[in-house]
Amino acid sequence: MVISPSVLDSSTVLLVGANDWLTRFATTLEGGTDATVHTAKTQAEANDIVRKRTTDCLISGDTLEGTTGLELLKEIRTETTTLPFILCTAAGSEAIASEAIEAGVTDYIALTAPADQMADEVIERTERAIRSAQRSATQRERARQFEAIFNDSRTATWVLDPDGSLARVNETAREMIDEDIDTIVGEPFWTLPWWAEADAINPDIQQVVENAFGGTFGNAVVQQPSHVEDPRVIDLSVRPVESERGGLVSILVEGVDITERVHLERDLRQSEELHRVTLNNMTDTILITNEEGEYTYVCPNVHFIFGYTADEIHEQESIDELLGEDLFDREELAAEGVLKNIETTATDKAGREHTLLINVREVSIQDGTLLFSCRDITKRKQREEALATLQETARDFLYAETHQEIAQHVVDDTPGVLNLDVSAVYLFDPNDNELRPAAHSASMKELNGPLPTVHADRETLPSYSFVEDEDLFFDDVHEADRLENRATDLRSVAYIPLGNHGVFIAGSDQVGVFDDVTRELADLLAATAEAALDRVTRESQLREQDRTLQQQNEQLTALNRINETIREIDQAIVQAETQEEIDHTVCELLTGEDRFRFAWIGTIDRTTDTVEPRAWAGNENGYLDSQSFAISASGPEPAGETAATGDVTMVTNVAAGLRNDPWRKAALARDYLSILSIPLVYNDLTHGVLTVYAPTQDAFDDTTKAVLAELGETIASALSAIERKNALLTTSMTRVEFDIDDPAFILSRLAQDAGCTLSYQGGVQQSTEGSYVFVTVDDGAVTDVADAASQLVGIDEIQQISADGEGGVLRLRLTQPFLALELADHGAVFREATADPTSTTLVIDIPDSIDVRTITQLVRDTFSTVKLRSKQTLDQSMERDLYSKFLEKLTSRQLEAIQTAYYSGFFESPRESTGEDVAETLGISPPAFYRHSRTVQRKLFETLFEENSVSIPRVRFNN
């Protein structure tokens, strides 16, 4: 008897094979169950049915047409691994069973009895295979469902072991932190970086997880720690997962990001608080009533306008008591929906009247139907009225021409603008640094008394306000520390600075009269007055600037004429060949074309202490013969004063002091009304005095004085250049020897400090860093001299060129000008200097074209004690010519190299220094030094043998 199992009633079974047993079993299965039965005789038919139809189980015989049941099994398993496959065989063996199991057979049935006896067993095993397949499918579906839930992108999920350690996390949880998840698997959940700082725990997380150990569900809201980038707020739910026997298998933790919700809740709380604060502090008041005018809502800030509390307003019967009857037309409101800017007046609790703007609109808020928005415009109305008055004041300011007029306008208009009778204006006097009262009201004098002049020292209230540029408002001025007049009856007082012009004062004998509107209006009145004062000042400055520009234009015209003269003089002296040509050219150009009336150049004669004329031009009219130009700093003719002081002397009005200076009479008689005398000095060497006379007073201003002073330097420079040129062309010269005693001379000081004898025999070089000189040490250690030199501020660099026991050569860089350079500017040659600890001797060659007295005076002016030791005449025509030609061929670097080599003993035999030593001293490579040395020697021989071949006999050598 066959029992119909329920699982087969809803299943589809495919029977594959051609033997009689399968045919009889198909009949038995269809008759005993509600299963859907399909049959196939070949492998191809079976595959087609499996692909096209739903099959819950496939039963195959061991032999098919052209193949076997095993081959069908293998092919089916390439298509699906989950379809139950039962192989039935009457000739089974262990080998076939093993191969079937290896191929993935679900069940293997050996038909050991007749088909009718085996039917029940086959049906039972078919049902078992289908049930097993359905359980596997259910498990797979549940696994897929769990994976779908576990990997939900909106929920972070953690799976914990029964001890609370991390076992698994989904991708959403992974993305919350930057940690490598594999490194924290197995760690207690409450110590993980999602919740805890390093080496710490989160006690809230630990508590809910420990509750799950006992089977309890739990929740926790956690803020992620600060080390997490973009920390979030997570709502965690923790639930235990138990086995069928009730044992704890795992713990499942799910987290939802509620950061946005938390922020929204926070923003909502802040918004509610903001509205609460706004309603409590805004100056507009909101009132809501029903149709009968009874209050349904009163804004908490109602006291700002009306002085009543909200409860006191509610106690009133109707809004008509507050705002008055017939405030608006109800039919008009119904038609418009809102009525705006209804102006009315209301009285507050203290009895003060307010001007209000009312907006009324229909609403439906709880029991209220009418909303009243009230704005207090009392101060605005006051401001509008005051501004109208202030506008009139500003127009009055436009016609004021002085600071005094503006000050009086401010005082006159203060009552209309500020409603204050007490006012005053102080104006600042920059010359005396004082604030002076310029205008005041009658009430100011009555209540305060006369206003004193105030020094701008910050000690009094007006002074402090002005100096600090600070507005001062006092409800009671008697409380101010800097109040000067303690007897004043004034109480409320304002001090407002008027820029750089002064201070505006306004006040009253009442306390606390300055509200916000009054303060604002006082500032506006002061600002308007300041602008008017600025305008008057600018207009005054513009008028002064016009006068100044006119004067400057006149001066510029005169300066252009002078500059034109200067250019002509510069061009002329550049082409001049002699001193006489320069002198006469300068005088003639200065007096030509009616530029100046008279000009002359004089030589300073120290033997007679007078200035002797040497060139002149213009209307002299015997003036030079009528005067003796004595050199004196007080009282003489300007030329003598300039010669004495060395500075420019300017006389703007010759007629002034006519009775005191006799020379002025002679000058006035020749229409010399202003004079300028200029020293002709170049590099501290005086070439005389240039004096210019003009036929008008104030002909020489500071600019003209500066321009002509520069002309004096240019003339002196040209004269010095003529002297140097003549010196180069002169073969005969005078050698002068001086004894000096002056510790300021660098060689004297160095010889004294080092206790040795030093000598300079030429070789000075000038560079941007200073002057380089070679100094020979005669009787001392070179290192001692170098140490002494390093202590002198006049020496910036020391190089040891050579040393030979008690002597050697040093190369010094001097930070101060050296005498040799100054002498060279005047055509003289500093030949030699010898200094020991007690005395110093100088040897100077002076060409015949240079006045020996000029060089002698230069030496005397340079050193404190000078004694002429000897003087002799020399003829060095051949030597000077060769030396000059030789030096012209050398570069400064070549000259430096050969001088260093010479003083270091490179040319001695045996050599005291090698080429490498000299190169190291110069800071160059040895090949570079040898190249310089050979070049200099070639140029020297070229000068001797080629350019002077006429005077040097040629020698022929025969083999």
Order of alpha helices (4+ residues) and beta strands (2+ residues): alpha-beta-alpha-beta-alpha-beta-beta-beta-alpha-beta-alpha-beta-alpha-beta-beta-alpha-alpha-beta-beta-beta-alpha-beta-beta-alpha-alpha-alpha-alpha-beta-beta-beta-alpha-alpha-beta-beta-alpha-beta-alpha-beta-beta-beta-alpha-alpha-beta-beta-alpha-alpha-beta-alpha-beta-beta-alpha-beta-alpha-beta-beta-beta-alpha-beta-beta-alpha-beta-beta-alpha-beta-alpha-alpha-alpha-alpha
